[in-house]
Amino acid sequence: DVAEQEVQAAINAGFNFLPRDLPIPPVYSKVNPADAPILTIALSSASLPLPEVADLADTRFAQKISQLSGVGLVSISGGQRPAVRVQANPTALASYGLTLEDLRNSIANANVNQAKGGFDGPSQAYIIGANDQLFSSKDFRPLIVAYRNGAPVQLSEVAKVTDDAENVNQAAWMNESPAVIVNIQRQPGANVIEVVDRIKRLLPQLQSSLPAAVKMELLTDRTTTIRASVHDVQFELLLAVALVVIVIFLFLRSLSATFIPSVAVPLSLVGSFGVMYLLGFSLNNLSLMALTISTGFVVDDAIVMIENISRYVEKGEPPLQAALKGAEQIGFTILSLTVSLIAVLIPLLFMGDVAGRLFREFAITLGVTILISGVVSLTLTPMMCARLLKHVPEEKQGRFYLASGRMLDAVIQSYGRSLSFVLRYQSATLLVAVATLVITVLLYIMIPKGFFPVQDTGAIQGISQASQSISFTAMAERQRALARLILKDPAVQSLSSFIGVDGVNATLNSGRMLINLKPLAERDLSAAGVIRRMQPELARVPGIQLFMQPVQDLSVDARVSRTQFQYTLEDPDTQELKLLAPKVVEVLSKRPELRDVSSDQQDQGL
């Protein structure tokens, strides 16, 4: 928020130095430009011209969505804003003795919105206002630009006036059909699922406000894979709880004894949910993973406490006395176990940079769950043992208890033999331990390392690049040729594509694509595999290159990049930088483990 205020203050301070005739004042967006859109919506019409569709998208669609909480930026690609284009006829101008500057001044003076005058009475003053702005070509054509021999010269006599787009060098496509693409990005820190749900609740209202001829289609929804991932982790959490309870029962062989540690799991998780709510955390992959991992930890303390109390109960002591003795004897051990487990997580809390911000929620969730489980084991578990545990003679136990007891005795005997062997050959045991440590270190060095594994989110982001001197028409043809080949791939469901200079795309010789894949169950390859399969075919399109990479939910980039990794070259000498950048690209391109090496240097245009 402080940075936001500083940016706004800088914009306000520099506003007076900007030209007065800016069509749009400078604005800033609280968004990471490297993040892929959370939603992509296409607007198209078979009867309305695209400039009119773009105007509807801007005035009735984008503005409403941008007002929702959590929405950082709503950008319109291929948005050909409606405008009136005046194409002067030099011959006609010369015949009337007019210049282009005369024409420009006449149009500007006739298209202003200012007060016409006013009345100033003894008690009140009135301003007479009239809207002189012209909005269509039919309004501009009769505009008088000069008088010759007492006769008016209209604009239509010296120029061709048509309704057109403000910038004709912009285009966007939904699959292969022209469309207006609305890309929606969230604010950093906003919950993506909540933001998307708010937008989807608003979409029916927005659809009803559009003309019937305008078709709205949702192309990309980033939350589809996120929801599936969260659902999978939730299932794994429930499965982990069930497996823990089953394992406890197999070893304790008593329903009442199994019930005691089984209560510790939901209590610890519910307590963690309360702390997460107070801290503003959400149920995401990292927090759910922390809860899943903690499932094994939360029962450890309870099992240790139950085993110690059960030992006194089996000796014939009353359950209450056994609980007091067992808790007193093992309480400090449980406390030390809990503190040591939490201490392991402390470095994650103080880890800096992006990794620290990502794993802070994970560490706090896991630490709080372990702490609550320790409190439950020291308080609730002894109380429940005193109430539920009873001494049952061996001869009164059921068949399962006796059969499982024989199996556990066999396991204990096997462990005893193994322990005797290890103690008998202590030197060999130490040698094996040292060798294991050395092998572990060597494997750690040899194993490939990375910051984050590449996710398969069901979407691929592409950036196309052509010659710096390419025309808009040629760029559009090549961009559509790439789209046709991509749509032929069996794993591709749909795509959005756009070219032209706007707030997202910086140059005319580059374009953007967002490729939506079919669900993972309906395709045979991951997103990275689909990219590798499409690359040879796409490389055959002449005069253009497409850089693709899977869209990632966890991204640490601060700007859009064509590839997964990027280096920044800086030099105070521009000419030296122009010479060295191609050499760096050439050297890196020779590395067999690298592909799609390129530079964003733009210095070869006409």
Secondary structure, 3 states (H helix, E strand, C coil): CHHHHHHHHHHHHHHHHCCCCCCCCCCCCCCCCCCCCCEEEEEEECCCCHHHHHHHHHHHHHHHHHCCCCEEEEEEECCCCEEEEEEECHHHHHHCCCCHHHHHHHHHHHCCCCEEEEEECCCCEEEEECCCCCCCHHHHCCCEEEEECCEEEEHHHHEEEEEEECCCCCEEEECCEECEEEEEEECCCCCHHHHHHHHHHHHHHHHHHCCCCEEEEEEEECHHHHHHHHHHHHHHHHHHHHHHHHHHHHHHCCHHHHHHHHHHHHHHHHHHHHHHHHHCCCCCHHHHHHHHHHHHHHHHHHHHHHHHHHHHHHCCCCHHHHHHHHHHHHHHHHHHHHHHHHHHHHHHHCCCHHHHHHHHHHHHHHHHHHHHHHHHHHHHHHHHHHHHCCCCCHHHCCHHHHHHHHHHHHHHHHHHHHHHHHHHCHHHHHHHHHHHHHHHHHHHHHCCCCCCCCCCCCEEEEEEEECCCCCHHHHHHHHHHHHHHHHCCCCEEEEEEEECCCCCCCCCCEEEEEEEECCHHHCCCCHHHHHHHHHHHHCCCCCEEEEEEECCCCCCCCCCCCCCCCCCCCCCCHHHHHHHHHHHHHHHHCCCCCCCCCCCCCCCCC
